[in-house]
Amino acid sequence: PYDWVGRLTFTPDSKRLIYVVLTGRSYYIVGWDRKDTQGILYDQIEGIVISPDSKHIAYKAMREKSWHVVIDGHMSQPYLHVDDLTFSPDSNHFFYVAGTQTGSVVVLDGKEGNKKYTYLYTTSRGPRTYGFRGMFSKDSKYLLYIGGNRENSNNQLYLVINDIATKLDGIIYHPTFSPDAQSILYGIDKWQATPRELWWNTVPTPANVQPLGGSVKDLDAKSPL
C-alpha cells in the first residue's frame, strides 16, 4: 500500500499506466518499466509527460528544495523552478523552461539556450502571456517561443526560433507556424504608437534559422542517475 497516489496517466500507445506514489516522505514513479524510475526517491514529483511514441518519460522533481527535470533517468541541474515540459511531435526533441538567479532559459534536449531572459512567454510565470506556450513546428524542425528583457526602462520582446532571437516592436499574441513551417503568423499590439495599433502579421521563417539538430536520444550517451 502507498500513503498517496497521484493522477493516473496512460502512455499514448495505451500499453502502460503511469502514476506517482508517496511512501513515507518520498515520491517515485510506478508503471514505467525502465530501471531509471525505480528506487529513485524525491521530495516531490509533478507534471509527468510521455513522448508521443511512448518511448520517453519526463517529469519535474524536487530534491533538497531545488527543482530538476528528469527525462529517461537523466536529472538536470538544480533550478528555482521548471515549467512547460514538452516533447516535439516526432518525439525526437524535448524542451522546458528553467528559472535561475539571473533569469529564465529554455533547455532543449538537455542543453540551455544561448540567452537568458527576464521572463519567458512560454510560461504562466511571465507577465501578459495571453495563454501562449512555446511550440514546436508540425515537422519538429523548429522551436518557437517569446523572451522578454527589461531594456531602457521598457519591456523588450524577442521572437526566438531555434535560439535565434528577433526583436519585436510591440506585444505579440498567439504566434503559430504554418503547417509547412515556412511562415509564422502572429498578432502584434503596438501599444506605444499613437494611435495605438493592433494587427496580424505573417512573416517567413528566417532564412538564417537552421533546423534543429541533435535529439533527446543524445542524453542516452550520458550516465543516468
N, C-alpha and C positions, 0 to 999 in steps of 0.2 A: 504493500500500500504506500501511497505517496501522501505528503502533507498538503499538496496543492497540485492541480493540473491546469495548465493554460489552454488557450484556444487550440482546437484541433485543425490541422491543415493537411489536405490531400496534395500529393505531388500532381503535376499536370497530367501525367500518364495514368493517374488513379491507382497506382500499384502500391503506394505506401502512405501511411498516415503518420504525420509528424506532430509532435507537441512538446511543450516544455513542462517539466515537473520540478517540484520543490521537495527536497528531503532534508530535514533539519533546517539549516540556514543556507543551503547551496542549491543552485539550479543546474539542470543539464537537459540535453535533448534526448528524446526517446523516439524510436521509429526509423531513424536513418541508419542504414545497415553498414555505414563506413566506420572504421575504427576511430576516425578523427573526432567523433562526437561522444565517444564512450569514455567514462572515467574522468572527464574534464569538468570541473565544477566552477561555477561563477557566482558572484553575489547577486546578479540579476541578468535575465535574458529577455530581450524584446525583439519584435519585428522579424520573425522568420520569413525568408524569401527563398523560393525554389526557382531554379532556372527553367525556362520553357521546355527544355529537353529532359528535365527531371534528373540531370546528372550532377548538379551543383547545388549546395545549400549555403546560405549566408544568414547571419543574424547579428544583432547588437548584443554585446556582453559587457558587464561591468565587473572589474576587478580592482580592489583597493581604491575605490572612489573615482576611477577613471574608466571611460568608455573605450571599447575596442570594437572592431568589426572582425568577425570570424567567418572565413569563407573556406570551405573544404578543409577545415582544420588549421588554417593559417591565420594567426591572430595579428592584427595590425598593431602599430604603436599606440600608446595611450593618447586620447583626445578629451577635450572638455565635453564634447557632445558629437554624436554621429547621427545622420539623418538620410532619408531618401535612398535606401538601398535598392538598386535597380539593375536587372540584367538586360542585356540587349536582346532583340527579338530572335537572333540566331544562337543565343546562349554563349557566344564567344567572348563577350565583354561584360564588365560589371563596374558600376561606379557608385560612390556615395559622397556625401558632404561631411567634412570633418571640421570641427571648431578647435582653434588653437588660441594661445595667448595673444597672438599677433594678427588674428583674422581667421577667415574660413577658406577652405581649399577643397577642390574636387579631387577625389582619389579615383583613378581609373586603373583597373587591373592591378591594384596594389601599389601604384605609383602616384605621388602627389603631382598636381598640376604646377606649372611654372610660376603662377602668380597667386598670391593670397588677396582676398577681398575683405572689406569691412563687413559686408554681408553678401549672401548669395541668394538669388531669387529662385533657386531650386527648392527652397525650404520655407516652411511657415515661420521660421525664426527671423527671416529677413523682413524688413518693413515693406508694406504695399506690394505684396506678392501677387495678388489677384489670382490666387489658386494655381499659379504656374509652377511646374516642376521641370527639372532638366529632362531631356528626352533624347533617345537615340532615333536616327532616321530608320525608316522601314527596312532598308537594306543593311542596317547595323554598321555602316561605314563612318557615320558622323555622330558626334555627341554635342548637343547644344544646351547652353544654359546662360543665365544673365548674372553678371557680377556687378557690384557697386562699391565705390570708394568715395570717401569724403575728400573733395579736392576744391581748393579755393572757395571754401565756405559753401559749396554746393555738392549735391549727390551726383557723381558722375557714373553713368551706367555703361556697361560694356556687353555687347553680344559676343559670346565666346563659342567658337566651333572648333573642336579638336585642339583646344588650348591656344587658338589664335583669336585675340581679342580685337573687336572693332568698337570705337566709341559711338555712343548713341546720343542724339540730340533730343532728349525728352524722356518720358516714361513709356516703357514698352508693355504691350498687352498681348497675351496669347500667341507667342511665336510658334510656328509649326513648319515642318518640312513638307514639301510637295511629295507625292508618292514616289517619284524617281530621285528625290533628294537633291535635285539640281537647283531648286528655288526655296526661298524662305518667305513666309507670309507672317506679318505681324501688324498690330495696331500700335500707333505712337501718339502720345499726348504731349504736345509742345506747350506745356503749361506756363512757361515763362514768356511766350510770344504774346504780342498784342495786335489783334485779338488772339485769344487762346485758340490753338489748332488741334484738332483730333481727326486722324485719318488712318487709312490702311495702306500698307506698303508691301510690295513684292520685290525682292532683290535676289539675284543669282547667288548661289553658294560661292563664296570667294574662291578664286582660282588658285590662291596660294595655300589653300587648306588641303592637306593630303588625307586620304582615307586612313582610318585608324589602323595602326599596326599592333603587333603583339596579340595577346589573348589572356583571358583569365586562366587558361591552362598553363601559362608560364609559371604560375605560383607552384605548380607541382614540382618544379626544379628546386624549390626551396624546401628546407626542412619544416615539416608540420610541427604542431605543438608536441 
